[in-house]
């Protein structure tokens, strides 16, 4: 299923909400109407909590069904809220703190910013239980913003090379295609909320963009 909506006028949904196949992390103050749409589309339990005192869970977290990674500036009570739901969450030991911008992962693999430390790589590997490959995508180190990935497919920044698309497919183990969202925005990972059950994009997303998203994530034309 694909849904289109903005959150308080913001179409860049991927920075606000983290979604995986077993959970979605949303801000504490998110309106009930949004929560209903998210639950309906993604079919996962929702945890309501700020992250690092902000409403930017998507920018400050990354992960897969095995575990989540979070910025070192997370508050202990925020971690407690997540762990109360039996979710494995670990703090990233690195100076690069916008975790969602620098890691793209699914249950098969993770592509990470090449500048991350060896210690951080180990935490990522141990927490997510997948192969970890440092790389840029489309010449960008913010790989989490350049790629939106689920266990079904990956939508990639349109300036990515064929070699980079092959890398995404090899590491994440899913088909990868280039595309845009929100009427031409290339940083698809910053704009999309997605898991294997569904995708949510901003209202500006065009018909051709929706068709590509439907194809990439294997959603069988279920649009609202």
C-alpha positions as CSV (number, residue, x, y, z in Angstrom):
1,X,0.0,0.0,0.0
2,X,1.1,3.5,-0.8
3,X,-0.2,6.6,1.0
4,X,0.4,10.3,0.3
5,X,0.4,12.9,3.0
6,X,2.5,15.6,4.6
7,X,3.0,15.9,8.4
8,X,2.2,19.5,9.4
9,X,3.0,20.7,5.9
10,X,6.3,18.8,5.7
11,X,6.7,16.4,2.8
12,X,10.1,15.1,3.9
13,X,8.7,12.3,6.0
14,X,11.8,10.1,6.2
15,X,13.5,12.5,8.6
16,X,10.6,12.4,11.0
17,X,9.7,8.8,11.3
18,X,11.7,5.5,11.4
19,X,9.9,2.5,10.0
20,X,11.1,-1.2,9.9
21,X,9.2,-4.4,9.5
22,X,8.7,-4.8,13.2
23,X,8.2,-1.2,14.5
24,X,7.7,2.4,13.6
25,X,9.2,5.2,15.8
26,X,7.2,8.5,15.8
27,X,7.2,11.7,17.8
28,X,5.2,11.8,21.0
29,X,2.9,14.6,19.8
30,X,2.0,13.1,16.4
31,X,-1.8,13.6,15.7
32,X,-4.1,10.6,15.9
33,X,-5.0,11.0,12.2
34,X,-1.4,10.5,11.2
35,X,-1.0,7.5,13.5
36,X,-4.0,5.8,12.0
37,X,-2.6,6.2,8.5
38,X,0.8,5.0,9.5
39,X,-0.6,1.9,11.2
40,X,-2.9,1.2,8.3
41,X,-0.1,1.5,5.7
42,X,2.9,-0.1,7.5
43,X,1.1,-2.7,9.6
44,X,3.5,-2.5,12.6
45,X,3.3,-1.4,16.2
46,X,4.0,2.2,16.8
47,X,6.3,3.6,19.5
48,X,5.7,7.2,20.4
49,X,8.8,9.0,21.8
50,X,11.1,11.9,21.1
51,X,14.6,11.0,20.0
52,X,17.3,13.3,21.4
53,X,14.5,15.5,22.6
54,X,13.4,16.1,19.0
55,X,10.8,14.8,16.5
56,X,13.4,13.6,14.1
57,X,13.5,9.8,14.6
58,X,14.2,9.1,11.0
59,X,17.2,11.3,10.9
60,X,18.6,10.2,14.2
61,X,18.0,6.4,14.0
62,X,18.7,3.6,11.6
63,X,18.3,-0.2,11.7
64,X,16.5,-3.3,10.6
65,X,14.3,-6.0,12.2
66,X,17.3,-7.2,14.3
67,X,18.0,-3.9,16.0
68,X,18.1,-0.1,15.9
69,X,20.9,2.3,16.2
70,X,20.6,5.8,17.7
71,X,22.5,9.0,18.1
72,X,24.7,9.2,21.2
73,X,22.7,12.3,22.2
74,X,19.6,10.1,23.0
75,X,18.2,10.5,26.5
76,X,18.0,7.5,28.8
77,X,14.3,7.7,29.2
78,X,13.8,7.6,25.4
79,X,15.9,4.4,25.3
80,X,13.7,3.0,28.1
81,X,10.6,3.6,26.1
82,X,11.9,1.8,23.1
83,X,13.3,-1.1,25.1
84,X,10.0,-1.6,27.0
85,X,8.7,-2.8,23.6
86,X,11.4,-5.5,23.4
87,X,13.3,-3.7,20.7
88,X,17.0,-4.1,20.6
89,X,18.5,-0.5,20.4
90,X,22.1,0.5,20.7
91,X,23.9,3.9,20.9
92,X,26.3,4.7,18.0
93,X,29.8,5.5,19.3
94,X,30.7,8.1,16.7
95,X,31.0,11.8,16.2
96,X,28.6,11.5,13.2
97,X,25.3,11.7,14.9
98,X,22.6,11.9,12.2
99,X,22.5,8.1,12.1
100,X,19.5,7.9,9.6
101,X,21.4,10.0,7.1
102,X,24.6,7.9,7.1
103,X,23.3,4.3,7.2
104,X,20.9,2.5,5.0
105,X,20.0,-1.0,6.1
106,X,17.6,-3.9,5.7
107,X,17.6,-7.4,7.0
108,X,20.3,-8.5,4.4
109,X,22.9,-5.8,4.7
110,X,24.0,-2.2,5.5
111,X,25.7,0.5,3.5
112,X,27.4,3.1,5.7
113,X,29.2,6.4,5.5
114,X,32.9,5.6,4.8
115,X,34.0,8.0,7.5
116,X,32.4,6.0,10.3
117,X,35.0,4.6,12.8
118,X,35.9,0.9,13.1
119,X,34.3,0.9,16.5
120,X,31.0,2.2,15.0
121,X,31.2,-0.4,12.2
122,X,31.4,-3.2,14.8
123,X,28.4,-1.8,16.7
124,X,26.4,-1.7,13.4
125,X,27.4,-5.2,12.5
126,X,26.7,-6.7,15.9
127,X,23.4,-4.8,16.4
128,X,21.9,-5.4,12.9
129,X,23.6,-8.8,12.4
130,X,24.4,-8.1,8.7
131,X,27.3,-7.4,6.5
132,X,28.4,-3.8,6.7
133,X,29.9,-2.1,3.6
134,X,31.3,1.5,3.5
135,X,30.5,3.4,0.3
136,X,29.1,6.6,-1.1
137,X,26.1,6.7,-3.3
138,X,25.7,9.3,-6.1
139,X,28.9,10.8,-4.8
140,X,27.3,11.4,-1.4
141,X,28.4,10.1,2.0
142,X,24.8,10.6,3.3
143,X,23.8,7.2,2.0
144,X,20.8,7.0,4.3
145,X,19.4,10.0,2.6
146,X,20.3,8.8,-0.9
147,X,18.6,5.4,-0.6
148,X,15.3,4.2,0.7
149,X,15.3,0.5,1.3
150,X,13.1,-2.3,2.5
151,X,13.4,-6.1,2.4
152,X,11.6,-5.9,-1.0
153,X,13.5,-3.2,-2.9
154,X,15.6,0.0,-2.9
155,X,14.9,3.4,-4.4
156,X,18.1,5.2,-5.2
157,X,19.2,8.7,-5.9
158,X,18.9,9.3,-9.7
159,X,22.6,10.3,-10.0
160,X,23.8,6.9,-8.8
161,X,26.0,5.1,-11.2
162,X,25.4,1.5,-12.5
163,X,28.2,0.3,-10.2
164,X,26.5,1.9,-7.2
165,X,23.2,0.4,-8.1
166,X,24.9,-3.0,-8.4
167,X,26.4,-2.4,-4.9
168,X,23.1,-1.6,-3.4
169,X,21.6,-4.8,-4.9
170,X,24.5,-6.9,-3.8
171,X,24.7,-5.6,-0.2
172,X,21.0,-5.2,0.5
173,X,19.9,-8.3,-1.5
174,X,17.0,-6.6,-3.3
175,X,16.3,-5.0,-6.7
176,X,17.4,-1.4,-6.9
177,X,16.2,1.3,-9.2
178,X,16.8,5.1,-9.4
179,X,13.9,7.5,-8.8
180,X,12.7,10.7,-7.1
181,X,9.9,11.7,-4.8
182,X,8.0,14.9,-4.0
183,X,8.1,16.1,-7.6
184,X,11.8,15.6,-8.3
185,X,13.5,15.5,-4.9
186,X,16.6,13.2,-5.3
187,X,17.2,12.5,-1.6
188,X,14.6,9.8,-1.5
189,X,15.7,8.3,1.9
190,X,15.0,11.6,3.6
191,X,11.5,11.8,2.1
192,X,10.1,8.2,2.3
193,X,8.7,6.1,5.1
194,X,8.8,2.5,4.0
195,X,8.8,-1.1,5.1
196,X,7.9,-4.4,3.4
197,X,4.2,-3.7,4.0
198,X,3.8,-0.2,2.6
199,X,5.2,3.2,1.7
200,X,4.2,6.7,2.7
201,X,5.3,9.7,0.7
202,X,4.6,13.5,0.6
203,X,1.6,15.0,-1.2
204,X,3.8,16.5,-3.9
205,X,4.8,13.0,-5.2
206,X,3.6,12.7,-8.8
207,X,1.9,9.8,-10.6
208,X,5.0,8.7,-12.4
209,X,7.0,8.8,-9.2
210,X,4.3,6.7,-7.4
211,X,4.4,4.2,-10.3
212,X,8.2,3.8,-9.9
213,X,7.9,3.5,-6.1
214,X,5.2,0.8,-6.5
215,X,7.4,-1.1,-8.9
216,X,10.6,-0.9,-6.8
217,X,8.9,-1.8,-3.5
218,X,6.7,-4.5,-5.1
219,X,3.5,-3.1,-3.7
220,X,1.1,-4.3,-6.4
221,X,-0.5,-1.0,-7.2
222,X,-2.2,-0.5,-3.8
223,X,-2.3,3.3,-3.7
224,X,-4.5,5.6,-1.6
